């Protein structure tokens, strides 16, 4: 990428596919931003009642489970 945060490569199994990976600089930026993002999410979730928070958590778990069982074209789990 232009800012050196990602690296692109052609998938050797399918040359039509471009693989994108974080560089060391990209990983460092993620590590730097993670605490700030966590605080922001915690602030927003603090407006929910315990019941709303439980319902939100359950919905997110269902979504996560559905995404884990979805398969890509090579019949591999999408991660």
N, C-alpha and C positions, 0 to 999 in steps of 0.2 A: 504494500500500500504506500501511498504518498508520504504518510507520516511514519512509516516503518513499524506499524502496529500489527500488520498481518502479512502473511506470505501466501502467495498463490502458486499452485502447481497443478499440472494436468494429471488426472487419475490414470495410472498405467493400465488399469483394467478396462477403462472406457474413456477414450481420448476426448469425448464430447463433454466430460465432466471436469469442472474446475474445483479442486480442493482448496479450502481456505483454512489456514492455521494461524494462531496467535504467535507472534515473535516473542522474544524475551522482553522487549519493550512493551508489547501489548499485554503480556501477563503482569508485568510490573504495574502498568496503569490500572488494570483490573484490581489488583491487590490494594492499590492506593484508594480506589473509588469504593471498594466494597463496604468499609465501615460507614462512609457517608450515606450510601444507598440504604444500608441496614437501618440507620437512624431515621431516614426519611420514611421508610416503610413502617417502622414501629410507630412513628408519630401519626401516620395516617390510620393505622389499624387501631390506635388508642381511642378513636371516636366510636368504635363498634362496641356494642354490649357483649357480655360473655356469650350469650346465645347466638348473636350475629357472627361473632368470631368463630364459634364452633361450626356454624353452618358454612361459613367461608372456608374454613379448614377442610371440612368434608368435601366441599365442591372441588377444591384444589386437588385433594387426594384422588378423587374420581377422575379428574382431568389427567393427572400424572399417570394413573394406572392405565387409562385409555391410550395415552401416548406411548407408554412402554410396550403395549401389545401390538401397536401398529407396525406393519412391516413395510420396508422400502422395496424397490424393484428387484433387488437381489435376495429378497426374502430374509433380510437382516433387520433386527430391531433398529429403529431410528433413535439416535441418542443425541 
